[in-house]
Amino acid sequence: MFSRKAFVNSAQILYPMSDKFYTQSLRNLLLEVLESLDHSDTVFGLPQSEFFIPSKMNSLKITRYGETLATPYGVAAGPHTQLSRNIVASWLMGARYIELKTVQTLDEIEVKKPCIDMQDEGYNCEWSQELKIKNSFNEYLNAWIVIHIINHKMDWGSPIETIFNMSVGYDLQGIMNENVQWFFDNMADCSFILAEKIKEIQNIYPAIDKLYIPNKISNNITLSTMHGCPPNEIEEISAYLIREKKLHTTVKLNPTLLGPEKLRYILNEKLAYPIEVPQEAFHHDIKYADALSIIKNLWALSQENNLHFAIKLTNTLEVK
């Protein structure tokens, strides 16, 4: 933990950021939001005048995974989408495709922080996990509930036209472990936990009795695997998510598919980034031909199961 000692820079007082995430209870989060909506011009410091009002922007609507999205915009998975208030804040500003932070079985692992540095080009530490899986789920459910309440209170129409996109990693063995399976089960049907949470906030927002909040938080997922994950394992995990979990599935693929010559031309010459990509990255990452075969097979499997399949280009790039 960092101390609260202030560092003075010009006229601004800056506090060092903690490397720990501290969650907020559903009651406190909802109280803060409702109080702000009723008595302030801002929520979480965001001006109400800038909130996205769906009825004013019908032209942005699209369909994804059989659901309507009010806008095609959203937030990418990362530590920021692991906390409920960040998810709610992004939703207020128009994000309707919410990529939830990747969960993994090793939810007490220690990695360097911050795990993502975006000051210029972005750097990412693999295996990052700020919260335990059950805490992450709790944050996602809290955000799900509060978004439905805001939508109802502001009379913005129903349903919320929002997609929560799960993300899971990083290998088949981990995905089959009990804590990840618990996450899958509750994202598919959170009815018991949802009912308990509704009781907890009933006296804060009595109208919740008349509000429909779906107990299925998500029917779709993005697979994130480590650099060097064998092609057959990528396909095996994806097939499991499609066939057994009946999830609309997206697979992340890495820039190394371009090959060393083309990738380095784009990165170092065209974009002028002084970044070195080690040769071994091209040896142990999936090859283009293997990727095409996987895509073809998973597309066919998804069609057999009446599901959507997609690829996400591009995922992270291994650097020195």
N, C-alpha and C positions, 0 to 999 in steps of 0.2 A: 504494500500500500504506500502511496505517496502521502507526504504531509500536506497540510493546508497552508503551508508557507507561501506567501504571495511573491510573485516576481513582477517588478515594475518595469514596464517598457513604455517610454514616453508618458502619456497621460493615462495609459490603460493598465489595469491590474489584471494579470493573468494567473490562473491557478493550474498547476499541473494536473493532467487528466489521470484518473484512477485506471488501473488495469483490470478492475473487477466490474462486473455488471450487477446492479442492484435493481431488483424488480419492484413494481408497485402493485399493491393489492387492487383487485377489481373495484372494490368499494371506493377506495381513494382516487383511482383513475376516473371513475364515473362521476364522483362528486366534483372533481376538478373540472372535468369537461362541462358538466351541466352548469356549474357556477360561472364558468367563463362564457358560455353561450348566453346566459341570462343577464350577466352584469358586466361584461367586458367586450371590448372590440376585437379581442384576440383569443385564440385557443393555442396553448403551447407557444405563445409569441407570434402565431400566424394570424394575420388580419382577416377578420370574417368577410371583409369586402372582397377578398381574393379567393374565397372558397369556391370550389367547382360545384355548380348547380346543374344537375343532369338535364333538366327540362329545357335549358337554354342551349344545349349542345347536342341535339339528337343526331346530327349528321356524323358524329364520331363513333356511333355504335357499331360494334362488330360482333360476330359469333365465334366462340371458341369452346371446344369440348362440349358442344351442345348447350352452352350457356351464353347469355347476352352480356357483353361488356359495354359499359357506358362510354368508355374510351379505350383505345388500344395502348395507352400509356401506363407505366408502372414503375416499380422500383426493383432493382436487381438484388439477388440474394447476397447477404453479407451480414456482419454483426449488427448493423443498424436495423435489419428486419427480424431481429431476434427479440426485440422489445416491443411490447404492445403500444406504448405511446408513440413510437416512431411509425408503426404501421398505421395507426389512426391519423397521425399528422400527415402522412403521405396521401392517405385516402381523402382527407379534407381538401387537399390541393389538387385532386384529380386523378391520382393513381388508382387504377382499377384492376391491374394485373399485379398482384403482390407475390413476388418470389420470396418465399420464406427461407430463412437461414437453413443451410444444410444440417441435418442431424446425423449422428453416427453413434455406434455402440460405445466407443471410447469417449464418454462424456465427462471424464475428469482428467483428461490429458493436459499437460502443461506445454504450451508453445510460446514463442516470443510474442510480445505485444508491442504495438498494435499488430494484429495479424494481417491487416490491410493498410497500406500506406498509399494515399492517392494524391500526394502533393503535386506530382507531375505525371510521369508514367506510373501506372499502378503496380504495386508489388504485393504479393499475397503469400502468407505462410500456410503450407498444407497442414491438414489435421486440426485446424482451429475449431474450438468449441468453447464458447463462453459460459453456457448454462447446461445443466444436466437435461436429459431428454424430457423428463416430466415437467421441468420448469419451462422449457421451450414450448411444449404443448400448452401449458397454462397461459403463457403470454399470447400464443396464437388464438386460443379460445377467448381470452379477455378482449383482445382486439376485435374479434368476430362479433362478440356481444355488443361492445360499445359502438361499433360502426352501425349495427342494426338499430340501436337506440337513437343515435344521432340522426340517421336517415328518417326514422319515424318522427322524432321531435321536430325536425326541420320540414317535415312534409315534402320530402323529395321523391316520393313515389316508391313503389314496391314492385319487384325485389330490389336489392342493392346493386345488382348488375356488376358484381365484383368477383374475381377469381383469386383464391388463395392457392398458389402453386407450391406443393411440397417439394423438398429437395432432400435426397438421401445419399449417403456414401458409406464406405468407400470401397468395400469388397463384399462378396456374397456371404462369406462367413459372418461378417459383422451385421449385415442386413437381416440374417436369419436369427440373430440373438434376441432374447426375450424383451429387452428394453425397446429395441427398434420395432419389434412386432406389436408391442403395446402401443407405440406411437401410431402405427398403421391402423390398428383397430379403433382407436379413439378419434383419429381424424376422419374415419369412415362413419363412425356412430358415437357421438359424444353425449348421447341423450341423458345418461345418468349424471355425469359431471355437470352438464348444462343445467339440468333441473336444480341441482344443489346451488349453483351460482345464481340462478334466477331468484331462489329463496333469499339468498344473501343480499340482494340489491332491491328487493321488492318494495321496501319502504322508501327507497331513494327515487325510484321511477315506477310508481304504481301501474302506469299504462303498459308496463311490460307484460301484464296478463293478457292483453289483447294483441300482442306483437308476436308474429311468427318468426322464429329464429331456427333455421334448418339445423338438424343435428349432424348432417354430413358437412364438414368444413371444407373438404377437398376431394375431388375425384380424379386428380391429375398429379403428375410427379415429374421431376427432372432428376436424372441419374448423374451423379458426379463421381468419377473414379480417379484414382491416383495416376500420375505419370508412370508409364510402364505397365499398366494393367493389361493382361493378355486379352487379345481380341475375343477369344472364346468366352472369357469371364464377363466381358462387357455384354456380349450377346445373351449369355445365360442369365445374368441379373435382369436385363431388360425383358427377356421372355418371361421370367418369373413375375415381374411387375404387371405385365400384360395378361398373362394366362391365369395366374393365381390370384393376384390382387385386383384384377379388372380395372387398372388405372390407365388413363390416357398418359402416354409416356414420351418424354423427351430425353435424348441422350446428348451429352456434351462431347464435342470432338475438338481436338487440339490443333493449333496452327501448324504443327510439324507435318500435317498431311501434305502441305505444299512442297515439302522437300527442302533440303538445306540451301540450295542455290536461290530458289525463288523467295523463300522466307527471308534470308539475309539481305537480298536485294531490297525487298519492301521495307524491312525494319531498319537496316543500317544505311542504305543509300537513298532510297526514296523518302523515308521519314526522318532520316538522320539521327536515329537514336543510337547512342554509344553503348549498346547492350550486347553482351556476348552470349550466344546460345551454344551450349556445349554440344559437341558432335554426338555424344552418347544419347542425347535427347531424341535424336532422329532414329537411333538404333532400337531403343526400347519402347517408343511410342507406337501406336497403331499405324499401319501403313495404309496408303490410299486404297489399294485393291481390297484389303481386308475390310476397310470401312464401307466400301460399296457393297460388299457381300452382306455385311451385318445389316446395313440399311434396307437392302432388298428383302432379307429374311424377316426382319422385324416389321416392316411395312405389311408384308403378307399376313403375318401373325395378327397384327392389330386389326386388319380388315376381317379376318376370321372371327375376331372377338368383338366386332362393332365398336372399335376404339380408334382414337387418333394416335398417330405416331409422328414424331418430329425430331429434328436434330437442331442443336444449338451451336452456331458457329460465331465466334470461336471461344473456346475455353482458355484456361491459363497456359502460359508458355514457360517452360523451364529455362532459367537463366543462371549464369554464374554470379 
